[in-house]
Amino acid sequence: MVKINGEEIVIHAMKATKNVIDILKKLQRAGGSEGGPDGQD
């Protein structure tokens, strides 16, 4: 098992935050421009 230290927690949090932002951007594009090239994934 990997020992979690403060730095690793920060890295995981940053990755999770980036994933959430990417998902929100996808949803925004899908809702803003229906039928657009990035609307469906």
KELOZA-111942 format. One record per residue: residue in three letters; z, y, x of N, C-alpha, C, O in turn. Coordinates in Angstrom, 1 decimal. Each point is the difference from the previous one (the first is absolute). Layout:
<atoms>
<atom ALA; <Z; Y; X>; <Z; Y; X>; <Z; Y; X>; <Z; Y; X>>,
...
</atoms>
This chain:
<atoms>
<atom MET; <0.0; -1.2; 0.9>; <0.0; 1.2; -0.9>; <0.0; 1.2; 0.9>; <0.7; 0.1; 1.0>>,
<atom VAL; <-1.4; 0.9; -1.4>; <-0.1; 1.3; 0.7>; <1.2; 0.8; -0.3>; <0.3; 0.3; -1.1>>,
<atom LYS; <0.3; 0.2; 2.2>; <1.2; 0.9; -0.2>; <-0.5; 1.4; -0.4>; <-0.9; 0.6; 0.7>>,
<atom ILE; <1.4; -0.1; -1.8>; <-0.5; 1.3; -0.4>; <0.9; 1.1; 0.6>; <1.2; 0.0; -0.3>>,
<atom ASN; <-1.8; 0.9; 1.0>; <0.7; 1.1; 0.5>; <-0.5; 1.3; -0.7>; <-0.9; -0.1; -0.8>>,
<atom GLY; <1.5; 1.2; 1.1>; <-0.4; 1.3; -0.6>; <-1.5; 0.3; 0.1>; <-0.6; 0.4; -1.0>>,
<atom GLU; <0.1; -0.6; 2.2>; <-1.4; 0.3; 0.2>; <-0.9; -0.8; -0.8>; <-1.0; 0.5; -0.6>>,
<atom GLU; <1.3; -1.8; 0.5>; <-0.9; -0.9; -0.8>; <0.1; 0.4; -1.5>; <-1.0; -0.1; -0.7>>,
<atom ILE; <2.2; 0.5; 0.2>; <0.1; 0.4; -1.4>; <-0.9; 1.2; -0.2>; <-0.6; 0.1; -1.0>>,
<atom VAL; <0.6; 0.8; 1.9>; <-0.8; 1.2; -0.1>; <-1.4; -0.3; -0.1>; <-0.8; 0.5; -0.8>>,
<atom ILE; <0.3; -1.4; 1.7>; <-1.4; -0.4; 0.0>; <-0.4; -0.7; -1.3>; <-1.0; 0.3; -0.6>>,
<atom HIS; <1.9; -1.2; 0.1>; <-0.3; -0.7; -1.3>; <-0.1; 1.1; -1.1>; <-0.8; -0.1; -0.9>>,
<atom ALA; <1.7; 1.0; 0.9>; <0.0; 1.0; -1.0>; <-1.2; 0.9; 0.0>; <-0.6; 0.3; -1.0>>,
<atom MET; <0.1; 0.0; 2.2>; <-1.2; 0.8; 0.2>; <-1.2; -0.7; -0.5>; <-0.8; 0.5; -0.7>>,
<atom LYS; <0.7; -1.8; 1.0>; <-1.1; -0.9; -0.5>; <0.0; -0.1; -1.5>; <-1.0; 0.2; -0.6>>,
<atom ALA; <2.2; -0.4; 0.0>; <0.1; -0.1; -1.4>; <-0.4; 1.3; -0.7>; <-0.7; 0.0; -1.0>>,
<atom THR; <1.2; 1.1; 1.6>; <-0.4; 1.3; -0.6>; <-1.5; 0.2; 0.1>; <-0.6; 0.5; -1.0>>,
<atom LYS; <0.0; -0.8; 2.1>; <-1.5; 0.1; 0.1>; <-0.7; -0.8; -1.0>; <-1.0; 0.4; -0.6>>,
<atom ASN; <1.5; -1.6; 0.4>; <-0.6; -0.9; -1.0>; <0.1; 0.6; -1.4>; <-1.0; 0.0; -0.8>>,
<atom VAL; <2.1; 0.6; 0.5>; <0.2; 0.6; -1.4>; <-0.9; 1.2; -0.1>; <-0.7; 0.2; -1.0>>,
<atom ILE; <0.5; 0.6; 2.1>; <-0.8; 1.2; -0.1>; <-1.5; -0.5; -0.2>; <-0.7; 0.6; -0.8>>,
<atom ASP; <0.3; -1.6; 1.6>; <-1.4; -0.5; -0.2>; <-0.2; -0.5; -1.4>; <-1.1; 0.3; -0.6>>,
<atom ILE; <2.1; -1.0; 0.0>; <-0.2; -0.5; -1.4>; <-0.1; 1.2; -0.9>; <-0.9; 0.0; -0.9>>,
<atom LEU; <1.7; 1.0; 1.0>; <-0.1; 1.2; -0.8>; <-1.3; 0.7; 0.1>; <-0.6; 0.4; -1.0>>,
<atom LYS; <0.1; -0.3; 2.2>; <-1.3; 0.6; 0.2>; <-1.1; -0.8; -0.7>; <-0.9; 0.6; -0.6>>,
<atom LYS; <0.9; -1.9; 0.7>; <-0.9; -0.9; -0.7>; <0.0; 0.3; -1.5>; <-1.0; 0.1; -0.6>>,
<atom LEU; <2.2; -0.1; 0.1>; <0.2; 0.2; -1.5>; <-0.5; 1.3; -0.4>; <-0.6; 0.2; -1.0>>,
<atom GLN; <0.9; 0.8; 1.9>; <-0.5; 1.4; -0.3>; <-1.5; 0.1; -0.1>; <-0.6; 0.5; -0.9>>,
<atom ARG; <0.0; -1.2; 1.9>; <-1.5; 0.0; 0.1>; <-0.6; -0.7; -1.2>; <-0.9; 0.4; -0.6>>,
<atom ALA; <1.5; -1.6; 0.3>; <-0.5; -0.8; -1.2>; <0.1; 0.8; -1.3>; <-0.9; -0.1; -0.8>>,
<atom GLY; <2.0; 0.8; 0.7>; <0.2; 0.8; -1.3>; <-0.8; 1.3; 0.0>; <-0.5; 0.4; -1.0>>,
<atom GLY; <0.3; 0.2; 2.2>; <-0.7; 1.3; 0.0>; <-1.5; -0.2; -0.1>; <-0.6; 0.8; -0.6>>,
<atom SER; <0.0; -1.8; 1.2>; <-1.4; -0.2; 0.0>; <-0.4; -1.4; -0.4>; <-0.1; -0.9; 0.8>>,
<atom GLU; <0.0; 0.7; -2.1>; <-0.3; -1.3; -0.5>; <-1.4; -0.4; 0.4>; <-0.9; 0.8; -0.1>>,
<atom GLY; <0.8; -2.1; 0.6>; <-1.4; -0.4; 0.4>; <-0.3; 0.4; 1.4>; <-1.1; -0.2; 0.4>>,
<atom GLY; <2.0; 0.9; 0.3>; <-0.3; 0.4; 1.3>; <0.1; -1.2; 1.0>; <0.4; -1.1; -0.4>>,
<atom PRO; <-0.9; 1.3; 1.6>; <-0.1; -1.1; 1.0>; <1.4; -0.5; 0.3>; <0.1; -1.2; 0.4>>,
<atom ASP; <0.9; 2.0; -0.4>; <1.3; -0.4; 0.3>; <0.9; -0.3; -1.2>; <1.2; -0.2; 0.1>>,
<atom GLY; <-1.8; 0.3; -1.3>; <0.8; -0.2; -1.2>; <0.6; -1.4; -0.1>; <1.1; -0.2; -0.5>>,
<atom GLN; <-2.0; -0.8; 0.8>; <0.5; -1.4; -0.2>; <0.3; -0.6; 1.3>; <-0.7; 0.3; 1.0>>,
<atom ASP; <1.7; -1.1; -0.9>; <0.3; -0.7; 1.2>; <0.4; -1.5; -0.3>; <0.3; -0.7; 0.9>>,
</atoms>
